Amino acid sequence: MLKVVEKTAGILRKQSVEGFDIYCTESVGFTAEVRNGSVETVKTTHRVGLAVRVLVDGRLGFAYTTDTSDDSVLVTIECAKENARVSGRDEYSFSAPSTSPFSLKYDECYPEIP
């Protein structure tokens, strides 16, 4: 998922946006149904999500997708920009500062995940 975030950020840096946030989530699940000591069904799930929030001309836009393919990332970015264009101006567009004194690297937070 880090590659998806990096790809999305790279695209957004080249766009005409004043600022952006990217939120990405991934979850993997496993369930098994057992009856009378026998396994009846086994299911695995893999869910991903990508949210993009952009600031365009002082207006906030948001879009979300569960498809992280290249085409879908581009569409999600365009949807967020279009949503910003039709929204009202917002003086409190981002709740957190655009820079942070903290520097957390993915591999430092999750060394067990390649």
N, CA, C and O atoms as a Tinker XYZ file with bonds, in Angstrom:
   456  protein
     1  N      0.812000   -1.198000    0.000000    73     2
     2  CA     0.000000    0.000000    0.000000    64     1     3
     3  C      0.856000    1.262000    0.000000    63     2     4     5
     4  O      0.424000    2.315000   -0.468000    81     3
     5  N      2.054000    1.148000    0.520000    73     3     6
     6  CA     2.929000    2.311000    0.516000    64     5     7
     7  C      3.180000    2.789000   -0.909000    63     6     8     9
     8  O      3.255000    3.993000   -1.151000    81     7
     9  N      3.310000    1.860000   -1.856000    73     7    10
    10  CA     3.515000    2.236000   -3.251000    64     9    11
    11  C      2.323000    3.005000   -3.804000    63    10    12    13
    12  O      2.497000    3.935000   -4.590000    81    11
    13  N      1.120000    2.627000   -3.402000    73    11    14
    14  CA    -0.090000    3.332000   -3.849000    64    13    15
    15  C     -0.083000    4.759000   -3.313000    63    14    16    17
    16  O     -0.399000    5.700000   -4.042000    81    15
    17  N      0.272000    4.920000   -2.049000    73    15    18
    18  CA     0.328000    6.261000   -1.446000    64    17    19
    19  C      1.400000    7.104000   -2.137000    63    18    20    21
    20  O      1.163000    8.267000   -2.463000    81    19
    21  N      2.573000    6.520000   -2.358000    73    19    22
    22  CA     3.649000    7.258000   -3.030000    64    21    23
    23  C      3.250000    7.650000   -4.449000    63    22    24    25
    24  O      3.521000    8.770000   -4.881000    81    23
    25  N      2.614000    6.743000   -5.172000    73    23    26
    26  CA     2.163000    7.027000   -6.534000    64    25    27
    27  C      1.128000    8.153000   -6.524000    63    26    28    29
    28  O      1.193000    9.071000   -7.342000    81    27
    29  N      0.175000    8.077000   -5.595000    73    27    30
    30  CA    -0.871000    9.101000   -5.496000    64    29    31
    31  C     -0.268000   10.456000   -5.142000    63    30    32    33
    32  O     -0.640000   11.473000   -5.729000    81    31
    33  N      0.647000   10.477000   -4.200000    73    31    34
    34  CA     1.303000   11.736000   -3.813000    64    33    35
    35  C      2.091000   12.317000   -4.982000    63    34    36    37
    36  O      2.075000   13.528000   -5.201000    81    35
    37  N      2.779000   11.461000   -5.731000    73    35    38
    38  CA     3.536000   11.932000   -6.891000    64    37    39
    39  C      2.640000   12.586000   -7.934000    63    38    40    41
    40  O      2.996000   13.612000   -8.513000    81    39
    41  N      1.485000   11.992000   -8.168000    73    39    42
    42  CA     0.530000   12.564000   -9.127000    64    41    43
    43  C     -0.009000   13.887000   -8.599000    63    42    44    45
    44  O     -0.086000   14.867000   -9.340000    81    43
    45  N     -0.383000   13.923000   -7.318000    73    43    46
    46  CA    -0.957000   15.142000   -6.737000    64    45    47
    47  C      0.041000   16.295000   -6.708000    63    46    48    49
    48  O     -0.353000   17.453000   -6.843000    81    47
    49  N      1.321000   15.995000   -6.533000    73    47    50
    50  CA     2.334000   17.067000   -6.521000    64    49    51
    51  C      2.419000   17.773000   -7.869000    63    50    52    53
    52  O      2.842000   18.927000   -7.942000    81    51
    53  N      2.021000   17.090000   -8.927000    73    51    54
    54  CA     2.057000   17.671000  -10.269000    64    53    55
    55  C      0.741000   18.345000  -10.644000    63    54    56    57
    56  O      0.634000   18.931000  -11.721000    81    55
    57  N     -0.263000   18.269000   -9.769000    73    55    58
    58  CA    -1.582000   18.823000  -10.044000    64    57    59
    59  C     -1.668000   20.266000   -9.545000    63    58    60    61
    60  O     -0.824000   20.734000   -8.781000    81    59
    61  N     -2.702000   20.942000   -9.997000    73    59    62
    62  CA    -2.930000   22.320000   -9.548000    64    61    63
    63  C     -3.794000   22.298000   -8.290000    63    62    64    65
    64  O     -4.953000   22.713000   -8.308000    81    63
    65  N     -3.204000   21.804000   -7.194000    73    63    66
    66  CA    -3.880000   21.798000   -5.902000    64    65    67
    67  C     -3.004000   22.521000   -4.894000    63    66    68    69
    68  O     -1.777000   22.491000   -4.985000    81    67
    69  N     -3.650000   23.173000   -3.931000    73    67    70
    70  CA    -2.907000   23.910000   -2.909000    64    69    71
    71  C     -2.395000   22.996000   -1.807000    63    70    72    73
    72  O     -1.407000   23.310000   -1.142000    81    71
    73  N     -3.051000   21.891000   -1.618000    73    71    74
    74  CA    -2.651000   20.940000   -0.590000    64    73    75
    75  C     -3.431000   19.656000   -0.759000    63    74    76    77
    76  O     -4.437000   19.621000   -1.468000    81    75
    77  N     -2.971000   18.601000   -0.109000    73    75    78
    78  CA    -3.685000   17.332000   -0.194000    64    77    79
    79  C     -3.376000   16.445000    0.999000    63    78    80    81
    80  O     -2.329000   16.563000    1.635000    81    79
    81  N     -4.311000   15.559000    1.282000    73    79    82
    82  CA    -4.148000   14.485000    2.259000    64    81    83
    83  C     -4.451000   13.180000    1.545000    63    82    84    85
    84  O     -5.302000   13.127000    0.657000    81    83
    85  N     -3.751000   12.138000    1.938000    73    83    86
    86  CA    -4.009000   10.804000    1.408000    64    85    87
    87  C     -4.185000    9.874000    2.599000    63    86    88    89
    88  O     -3.378000    9.872000    3.528000    81    87
    89  N     -5.235000    9.097000    2.557000    73    87    90
    90  CA    -5.469000    8.102000    3.589000    64    89    91
    91  C     -5.645000    6.760000    2.896000    63    90    92    93
    92  O     -6.465000    6.626000    1.988000    81    91
    93  N     -4.890000    5.786000    3.316000    73    91    94
    94  CA    -4.943000    4.468000    2.688000    64    93    95
    95  C     -5.131000    3.427000    3.780000    63    94    96    97
    96  O     -4.541000    3.520000    4.856000    81    95
    97  N     -5.952000    2.447000    3.489000    73    95    98
    98  CA    -6.185000    1.389000    4.465000    64    97    99
    99  C     -6.149000    0.030000    3.782000    63    98   100   101
   100  O     -6.522000   -0.107000    2.616000    81    99
   101  N     -5.701000   -0.955000    4.515000    73    99   102
   102  CA    -5.658000   -2.316000    4.005000    64   101   103
   103  C     -5.951000   -3.263000    5.162000    63   102   104   105
   104  O     -5.398000   -3.114000    6.252000    81   103
   105  N     -6.813000   -4.227000    4.920000    73   103   106
   106  CA    -7.091000   -5.216000    5.948000    64   105   107
   107  C     -7.198000   -6.599000    5.317000    63   106   108   109
   108  O     -7.672000   -6.759000    4.193000    81   107
   109  N     -6.751000   -7.575000    6.064000    73   107   110
   110  CA    -6.804000   -8.963000    5.632000    64   109   111
   111  C     -7.530000   -9.729000    6.726000    63   110   112   113
   112  O     -7.238000   -9.566000    7.910000    81   111
   113  N     -8.470000  -10.559000    6.325000    73   111   114
   114  CA    -9.240000  -11.314000    7.302000    64   113   115
   115  C     -9.321000  -12.789000    6.944000    63   114   116   117
   116  O     -9.069000  -13.193000    5.809000    81   115
   117  N     -9.674000  -13.567000    7.930000    73   115   118
   118  CA    -9.777000  -15.009000    7.759000    64   117   119
   119  C    -10.897000  -15.504000    8.661000    63   118   120   121
   120  O    -10.925000  -15.174000    9.847000    81   119
   121  N    -11.814000  -16.286000    8.121000    73   119   122
   122  CA   -12.857000  -16.912000    8.929000    64   121   123
   123  C    -12.983000  -18.372000    8.523000    63   122   124   125
   124  O    -12.765000  -18.737000    7.367000    81   123
   125  N    -13.335000  -19.187000    9.486000    73   123   126
   126  CA   -13.568000  -20.603000    9.228000    64   125   127
   127  C    -14.822000  -21.021000    9.984000    63   126   128   129
   128  O    -14.999000  -20.676000   11.153000    81   127
   129  N    -15.687000  -21.763000    9.310000    73   127   130
   130  CA   -16.883000  -22.306000    9.959000    64   129   131
   131  C    -16.651000  -23.788000   10.206000    63   130   132   133
   132  O    -16.300000  -24.542000    9.299000    81   131
   133  N    -16.854000  -24.182000   11.448000    73   131   134
   134  CA   -16.648000  -25.573000   11.835000    64   133   135
   135  C    -17.948000  -26.094000   12.430000    63   134   136   137
   136  O    -18.535000  -25.460000   13.307000    81   135
   137  N    -18.396000  -27.251000   11.951000    73   135   138
   138  CA   -19.590000  -27.915000   12.488000    64   137   139
   139  C    -19.259000  -29.363000   12.795000    63   138   140   141
   140  O    -18.713000  -30.092000   11.967000    81   139
   141  N    -19.602000  -29.752000   13.996000    73   139   142
   142  CA   -19.373000  -31.131000   14.427000    64   141   143
   143  C    -17.922000  -31.570000   14.205000    63   142   144   145
   144  O    -17.657000  -32.708000   13.819000    81   143
   145  N    -17.002000  -30.658000   14.452000    73   143   146
   146  CA   -15.595000  -30.990000   14.344000    64   145   147
   147  C    -15.024000  -30.971000   12.943000    63   146   148   149
   148  O    -13.849000  -31.285000   12.753000    81   147
   149  N    -15.842000  -30.604000   11.940000    73   147   150
   150  CA   -15.365000  -30.560000   10.550000    64   149   151
   151  C    -15.426000  -29.134000   10.020000    63   150   152   153
   152  O    -16.385000  -28.402000   10.263000    81   151
   153  N    -14.397000  -28.764000    9.301000    73   151   154
   154  CA   -14.366000  -27.438000    8.682000    64   153   155
   155  C    -15.303000  -27.447000    7.479000    63   154   156   157
   156  O    -15.147000  -28.254000    6.562000    81   155
   157  N    -16.288000  -26.532000    7.494000    73   155   158
   158  CA   -17.234000  -26.461000    6.385000    64   157   159
   159  C    -16.848000  -25.401000    5.357000    63   158   160   161
   160  O    -16.890000  -25.647000    4.152000    81   159
   161  N    -16.481000  -24.249000    5.834000    73   159   162
   162  CA   -16.082000  -23.188000    4.907000    64   161   163
   163  C    -14.898000  -22.422000    5.469000    63   162   164   165
   164  O    -14.747000  -22.264000    6.680000    81   163
   165  N    -14.074000  -21.957000    4.564000    73   163   166
   166  CA   -12.945000  -21.103000    4.904000    64   165   167
   167  C    -13.011000  -19.905000    3.964000    63   166   168   169
   168  O    -13.124000  -20.066000    2.748000    81   167
   169  N    -12.941000  -18.708000    4.531000    73   167   170
   170  CA   -13.000000  -17.491000    3.722000    64   169   171
   171  C    -11.847000  -16.570000    4.112000    63   170   172   173
   172  O    -11.514000  -16.408000    5.286000    81   171
   173  N    -11.268000  -15.990000    3.106000    73   171   174
   174  CA   -10.274000  -14.950000    3.350000    64   173   175
   175  C    -10.762000  -13.674000    2.671000    63   174   176   177
   176  O    -11.419000  -13.722000    1.631000    81   175
   177  N    -10.438000  -12.558000    3.262000    73   175   178
   178  CA   -10.802000  -11.269000    2.673000    64   177   179
   179  C     -9.569000  -10.382000    2.612000    63   178   180   181
   180  O     -8.672000  -10.463000    3.452000    81   179
   181  N     -9.555000   -9.554000    1.614000    73   179   182
   182  CA    -8.496000   -8.559000    1.462000    64   181   183
   183  C     -9.176000   -7.284000    0.992000    63   182   184   185
   184  O     -9.686000   -7.218000   -0.126000    81   183
   185  N     -9.179000   -6.286000    1.840000    73   183   186
   186  CA    -9.844000   -5.022000    1.527000    64   185   187
   187  C     -8.821000   -3.901000    1.504000    63   186   188   189
   188  O     -7.931000   -3.825000    2.351000    81   187
   189  N     -8.971000   -3.040000    0.520000    73   187   190
   190  CA    -8.120000   -1.855000    0.428000    64   189   191
   191  C     -9.006000   -0.643000    0.201000    63   190   192   193
   192  O    -10.123000   -0.758000   -0.304000    81   191
   193  N     -8.500000    0.508000    0.575000    73   191   194
   194  CA    -9.220000    1.746000    0.353000    64   193   195
   195  C     -8.246000    2.904000    0.248000    63   194   196   197
   196  O     -7.211000    2.931000    0.914000    81   195
   197  N     -8.592000    3.851000   -0.591000    73   195   198
   198  CA    -7.768000    5.036000   -0.788000    64   197   199
   199  C     -8.665000    6.257000   -0.765000    63   198   200   201
   200  O     -9.603000    6.364000   -1.555000    81   199
   201  N     -8.377000    7.174000    0.138000    73   199   202
   202  CA    -9.116000    8.428000    0.227000    64   201   203
   203  C     -8.174000    9.568000   -0.117000    63   202   204   205
   204  O     -7.019000    9.586000    0.309000    81   203
   205  N     -8.676000   10.514000   -0.889000    73   203   206
   206  CA    -7.897000   11.678000   -1.292000    64   205   207
   207  C     -8.695000   12.927000   -0.921000    63   206   208   209
   208  O     -9.874000   13.049000   -1.252000    81   207
   209  N     -8.037000   13.841000   -0.237000    73   207   210
   210  CA    -8.635000   15.125000    0.098000    64   209   211
   211  C     -7.735000   16.198000   -0.493000    63   210   212   213
   212  O     -6.526000   16.196000   -0.262000    81   211
   213  N     -8.321000   17.114000   -1.255000    73   211   214
   214  CA    -7.534000   18.158000   -1.912000    64   213   215
   215  C     -8.101000   19.534000   -1.582000    63   214   216   217
   216  O     -9.272000   19.685000   -1.234000    81   215
   217  N     -7.241000   20.516000   -1.702000    73   215   218
   218  CA    -7.629000   21.906000   -1.548000    64   217   219
   219  C     -7.371000   22.602000   -2.875000    63   218   220   221
   220  O     -6.236000   22.660000   -3.348000    81   219
   221  N     -8.443000   23.132000   -3.474000    73   219   222
   222  CA    -8.362000   23.827000   -4.763000    64   221   223
   223  C     -9.050000   25.178000   -4.606000    63   222   224   225
   224  O    -10.246000   25.230000   -4.322000    81   223
   225  N     -8.318000   26.262000   -4.786000    73   223   226
   226  CA    -8.863000   27.617000   -4.648000    64   225   227
   227  C     -9.595000   27.812000   -3.325000    63   226   228   229
   228  O    -10.663000   28.422000   -3.281000    81   227
   229  N     -9.009000   27.287000   -2.244000    73   227   230
   230  CA    -9.610000   27.451000   -0.923000    64   229   231
   231  C    -10.829000   26.582000   -0.686000    63   230   232   233
   232  O    -11.549000   26.778000    0.293000    81   231
   233  N    -11.068000   25.629000   -1.565000    73   231   234
   234  CA   -12.230000   24.748000   -1.451000    64   233   235
   235  C    -11.752000   23.308000   -1.259000    63   234   236   237
   236  O    -10.792000   22.864000   -1.889000    81   235
   237  N    -12.435000   22.606000   -0.390000    73   235   238
   238  CA   -12.046000   21.252000   -0.038000    64   237   239
   239  C    -12.837000   20.230000   -0.838000    63   238   240   241
   240  O    -14.058000   20.332000   -0.958000    81   239
   241  N    -12.133000   19.243000   -1.386000    73   239   242
   242  CA   -12.782000   18.151000   -2.112000    64   241   243
   243  C    -12.281000   16.819000   -1.605000    63   242   244   245
   244  O    -11.139000   16.695000   -1.164000    81   243
   245  N    -13.145000   15.826000   -1.673000    73   243   246
   246  CA   -12.833000   14.504000   -1.133000    64   245   247
   247  C    -13.345000   13.437000   -2.088000    63   246   248   249
   248  O    -14.399000   13.601000   -2.701000    81   247
   249  N    -12.597000   12.341000   -2.214000    73   247   250
   250  CA   -13.053000   11.179000   -2.975000    64   249   251
   251  C    -12.416000    9.933000   -2.385000    63   250   252   253
   252  O    -11.348000    9.991000   -1.776000    81   251
   253  N    -13.089000    8.805000   -2.575000    73   251   254
   254  CA   -12.651000    7.533000   -1.989000    64   253   255
   255  C    -12.853000    6.416000   -2.996000    63   254   256   257
   256  O    -13.810000    6.435000   -3.769000    81   255
   257  N    -11.953000    5.441000   -2.988000    73   255   258
   258  CA   -12.101000    4.279000   -3.853000    64   257   259
   259  C    -11.588000    3.035000   -3.144000    63   258   260   261
   260  O    -10.752000    3.103000   -2.243000    81   259
   261  N    -12.119000    1.895000   -3.583000    73   259   262
   262  CA   -11.599000    0.611000   -3.106000    64   261   263
   263  C    -10.806000   -0.082000   -4.206000    63   262   264   265
   264  O    -10.384000   -1.228000   -4.053000    81   263
   265  N    -10.609000    0.616000   -5.305000    73   263   266
   266  CA    -9.830000    0.106000   -6.434000    64   265   267
   267  C     -8.545000    0.931000   -6.515000    63   266   268   269
   268  O     -8.599000    2.131000   -6.785000    81   267
   269  N     -7.410000    0.309000   -6.286000    73   267   270
   270  CA    -6.152000    1.056000   -6.270000    64   269   271
   271  C     -5.349000    0.881000   -7.562000    63   270   272   273
   272  O     -4.132000    1.064000   -7.572000    81   271
   273  N     -6.032000    0.530000   -8.638000    73   271   274
   274  CA    -5.361000    0.458000   -9.934000    64   273   275
   275  C     -4.973000    1.872000  -10.371000    63   274   276   277
   276  O     -5.515000    2.853000   -9.863000    81   275
   277  N     -4.047000    1.970000  -11.302000    73   275   278
   278  CA    -3.588000    3.276000  -11.778000    64   277   279
   279  C     -4.748000    4.139000  -12.283000    63   278   280   281
   280  O     -4.853000    5.316000  -11.936000    81   279
   281  N     -5.614000    3.546000  -13.103000    73   279   282
   282  CA    -6.746000    4.304000  -13.653000    64   281   283
   283  C     -7.673000    4.804000  -12.551000    63   282   284   285
   284  O     -8.131000    5.946000  -12.589000    81   283
   285  N     -7.946000    3.949000  -11.571000    73   283   286
   286  CA    -8.850000    4.344000  -10.496000    64   285   287
   287  C     -8.250000    5.439000   -9.615000    63   286   288   289
   288  O     -8.967000    6.326000   -9.153000    81   287
   289  N     -6.953000    5.380000   -9.386000    73   287   290
   290  CA    -6.293000    6.438000   -8.614000    64   289   291
   291  C     -6.446000    7.777000   -9.337000    63   290   292   293
   292  O     -6.744000    8.793000   -8.708000    81   291
   293  N     -6.244000    7.779000  -10.647000    73   291   294
   294  CA    -6.406000    9.016000  -11.429000    64   293   295
   295  C     -7.843000    9.530000  -11.363000    63   294   296   297
   296  O     -8.067000   10.728000  -11.192000    81   295
   297  N     -8.805000    8.637000  -11.497000    73   295   298
   298  CA   -10.218000    9.031000  -11.432000    64   297   299
   299  C    -10.541000    9.584000  -10.042000    63   298   300   301
   300  O    -11.253000   10.582000   -9.924000    81   299
   301  N    -10.029000    8.950000   -9.002000    73   299   302
   302  CA   -10.288000    9.404000   -7.633000    64   301   303
   303  C     -9.729000   10.805000   -7.411000    63   302   304   305
   304  O    -10.382000   11.646000   -6.793000    81   303
   305  N     -8.539000   11.056000   -7.908000    73   303   306
   306  CA    -7.950000   12.394000   -7.793000    64   305   307
   307  C     -8.814000   13.412000   -8.531000    63   306   308   309
   308  O     -9.100000   14.483000   -7.995000    81   307
   309  N     -9.226000   13.095000   -9.740000    73   307   310
   310  CA   -10.066000   14.019000  -10.517000    64   309   311
   311  C    -11.406000   14.259000   -9.835000    63   310   312   313
   312  O    -11.911000   15.381000   -9.844000    81   311
   313  N    -11.986000   13.217000   -9.244000    73   311   314
   314  CA   -13.248000   13.377000   -8.518000    64   313   315
   315  C    -13.071000   14.303000   -7.307000    63   314   316   317
   316  O    -13.919000   15.157000   -7.048000    81   315
   317  N    -11.980000   14.133000   -6.578000    73   315   318
   318  CA   -11.721000   14.996000   -5.425000    64   317   319
   319  C    -11.572000   16.449000   -5.877000    63   318   320   321
   320  O    -12.098000   17.358000   -5.235000    81   319
   321  N    -10.853000   16.668000   -6.984000    73   319   322
   322  CA   -10.682000   18.030000   -7.502000    64   321   323
   323  C    -12.018000   18.615000   -7.953000    63   322   324   325
   324  O    -12.301000   19.784000   -7.689000    81   323
   325  N    -12.831000   17.825000   -8.620000    73   323   326
   326  CA   -14.143000   18.307000   -9.076000    64   325   327
   327  C    -15.048000   18.611000   -7.880000    63   326   328   329
   328  O    -15.771000   19.608000   -7.887000    81   327
   329  N    -15.010000   17.762000   -6.859000    73   327   330
   330  CA   -15.795000   18.018000   -5.648000    64   329   331
   331  C    -15.352000   19.321000   -4.986000    63   330   332   333
   332  O    -16.179000   20.049000   -4.438000    81   331
   333  N    -14.066000   19.616000   -5.032000    73   331   334
   334  CA   -13.569000   20.882000   -4.471000    64   333   335
   335  C    -14.098000   22.067000   -5.270000    63   334   336   337
   336  O    -14.474000   23.090000   -4.696000    81   335
   337  N    -14.126000   21.932000   -6.576000    73   335   338
   338  CA   -14.576000   23.048000   -7.424000    64   337   339
   339  C    -16.031000   23.430000   -7.161000    63   338   340   341
   340  O    -16.399000   24.593000   -7.325000    81   339
   341  N    -16.864000   22.468000   -6.756000    73   339   342
   342  CA   -18.286000   22.752000   -6.543000    64   341   343
   343  C    -18.634000   22.982000   -5.075000    63   342   344   345
   344  O    -19.797000   23.218000   -4.749000    81   343
   345  N    -17.646000   22.918000   -4.190000    73   343   346
   346  CA   -17.920000   23.147000   -2.771000    64   345   347
   347  C    -17.673000   24.612000   -2.419000    63   346   348   349
   348  O    -17.071000   25.357000   -3.192000    81   347
   349  N    -18.145000   25.007000   -1.249000    73   347   350
   350  CA   -17.922000   26.369000   -0.783000    64   349   351
   351  C    -16.532000   26.535000   -0.210000    63   350   352   353
   352  O    -15.875000   25.558000    0.149000    81   351
   353  N    -16.090000   27.776000   -0.125000    73   351   354
   354  CA   -14.774000   28.034000    0.474000    64   353   355
   355  C    -14.803000   27.660000    1.948000    63   354   356   357
   356  O    -15.826000   27.794000    2.620000    81   355
   357  N    -13.656000   27.188000    2.440000    73   355   358
   358  CA   -13.556000   26.718000    3.816000    64   357   359
   359  C    -12.260000   27.236000    4.417000    63   358   360   361
   360  O    -11.171000   26.820000    4.020000    81   359
   361  N    -12.384000   28.157000    5.388000    73   359   362
   362  CA   -11.160000   28.698000    5.985000    64   361   363
   363  C    -10.453000   27.685000    6.883000    63   362   364   365
   364  O     -9.287000   27.874000    7.230000    81   363
   365  N    -11.148000   26.618000    7.258000    73   363   366
   366  CA   -10.555000   25.569000    8.086000    64   365   367
   367  C    -10.388000   24.304000    7.260000    63   366   368   369
   368  O    -10.831000   23.231000    7.667000    81   367
   369  N     -9.766000   24.423000    6.128000    73   367   370
   370  CA    -9.721000   23.339000    5.152000    64   369   371
   371  C     -9.001000   22.083000    5.640000    63   370   372   373
   372  O     -9.441000   20.971000    5.346000    81   371
   373  N     -7.923000   22.238000    6.367000    73   371   374
   374  CA    -7.203000   21.076000    6.887000    64   373   375
   375  C     -7.071000   21.244000    8.388000    63   374   376   377
   376  O     -6.727000   22.322000    8.873000    81   375
   377  N     -7.344000   20.172000    9.123000    73   375   378
   378  CA    -7.313000   20.269000   10.571000    64   377   379
   379  C     -5.900000   20.156000   11.146000    63   378   380   381
   380  O     -5.652000   20.576000   12.276000    81   379
   381  N     -4.988000   19.596000   10.377000    73   379   382
   382  CA    -3.624000   19.422000   10.862000    64   381   383
   383  C     -2.678000   20.276000   10.021000    63   382   384   385
   384  O     -2.978000   20.571000    8.864000    81   383
   385  N     -1.557000   20.670000   10.580000    73   383   386
   386  CA    -0.595000   21.447000    9.791000    64   385   387
   387  C     -0.034000   20.616000    8.642000    63   386   388   389
   388  O      0.019000   19.389000    8.719000    81   387
   389  N      0.382000   21.294000    7.582000    73   387   390
   390  CA     0.902000   20.582000    6.415000    64   389   391
   391  C      2.298000   20.030000    6.659000    63   390   392   393
   392  O      2.754000   19.138000    5.944000    81   391
   393  N      2.974000   20.562000    7.671000    73   391   394
   394  CA     4.285000   20.020000    8.028000    64   393   395
   395  C      4.234000   19.566000    9.477000    63   394   396   397
   396  O      3.431000   20.058000   10.269000    81   395
   397  N      5.073000   18.653000    9.799000    73   395   398
   398  CA     5.075000   18.109000   11.147000    64   397   399
   399  C      6.514000   17.968000   11.627000    63   398   400   401
   400  O      7.407000   17.667000   10.835000    81   399
   401  N      6.741000   18.182000   12.916000    73   399   402
   402  CA     8.091000   17.977000   13.435000    64   401   403
   403  C      8.437000   16.493000   13.532000    63   402   404   405
   404  O      9.590000   16.134000   13.768000    81   403
   405  N      7.430000   15.631000   13.348000    73   403   406
   406  CA     7.651000   14.189000   13.440000    64   405   407
   407  C      7.915000   13.601000   12.074000    63   406   408   409
   408  O      7.303000   14.005000   11.085000    81   407
   409  N      8.810000   12.665000   12.020000    73   407   410
   410  CA     9.116000   11.971000   10.774000    64   409   411
   411  C      9.007000   10.479000   11.033000    63   410   412   413
   412  O      9.928000    9.866000   11.573000    81   411
   413  N      7.882000    9.898000   10.647000    73   411   414
   414  CA     7.678000    8.473000   10.837000    64   413   415
   415  C      7.780000    7.783000    9.493000    63   414   416   417
   416  O      7.038000    8.099000    8.564000    81   415
   417  N      8.685000    6.858000    9.397000    73   415   418
   418  CA     8.840000    6.104000    8.169000    64   417   419
   419  C      8.100000    4.789000    8.304000    63   418   420   421
   420  O      8.073000    4.184000    9.376000    81   419
   421  N      7.507000    4.360000    7.224000    73   419   422
   422  CA     6.702000    3.145000    7.203000    64   421   423
   423  C      7.439000    1.961000    7.804000    63   422   424   425
   424  O      6.895000    1.250000    8.650000    81   423
   425  N      8.682000    1.746000    7.367000    73   423   426
   426  CA     9.406000    0.567000    7.838000    64   425   427
   427  C      9.780000    0.665000    9.316000    63   426   428   429
   428  O     10.012000   -0.356000    9.964000    81   427
   429  N      9.840000    1.886000    9.854000    73   427   430
   430  CA    10.092000    2.032000   11.281000    64   429   431
   431  C      8.851000    1.683000   12.102000    63   430   432   433
   432  O      8.954000    1.147000   13.205000    81   431
   433  N      7.675000    1.993000   11.548000    73   431   434
   434  CA     6.423000    1.714000   12.253000    64   433   435
   435  C      6.020000    0.246000   12.116000    63   434   436   437
   436  O      5.482000   -0.346000   13.051000    81   435
   437  N      6.281000   -0.332000   10.955000    73   435   438
   438  CA     5.852000   -1.694000   10.672000    64   437   439
   439  C      7.010000   -2.511000   10.104000    63   438   440   441
   440  O      6.976000   -2.883000    8.931000    81   439
   441  N      8.036000   -2.798000   10.912000    73   439   442
   442  CA     9.203000   -3.513000   10.380000    64   441   443
   443  C      8.892000   -4.932000    9.940000    63   442   444   445
   444  O      9.632000   -5.501000    9.138000    81   443
   445  N      7.815000   -5.517000   10.447000    73   443   446
   446  CA     7.496000   -6.899000   10.093000    64   445   447
   447  C      6.778000   -7.010000    8.753000    63   446   448   449
   448  O      6.621000   -8.113000    8.229000    81   447
   449  N      6.338000   -5.881000    8.190000    73   447   450
   450  CA     5.635000   -5.897000    6.912000    64   449   451
   451  C      6.597000   -5.436000    5.818000    63   450   452   453
   452  O      7.167000   -4.349000    5.907000    81   451
   453  N      6.777000   -6.262000    4.787000    73   451   454
   454  CA     7.728000   -5.873000    3.728000    64   453   455
   455  C      7.205000   -4.722000    2.890000    63   454   456
   456  O      7.881000   -4.277000    1.962000    81   455
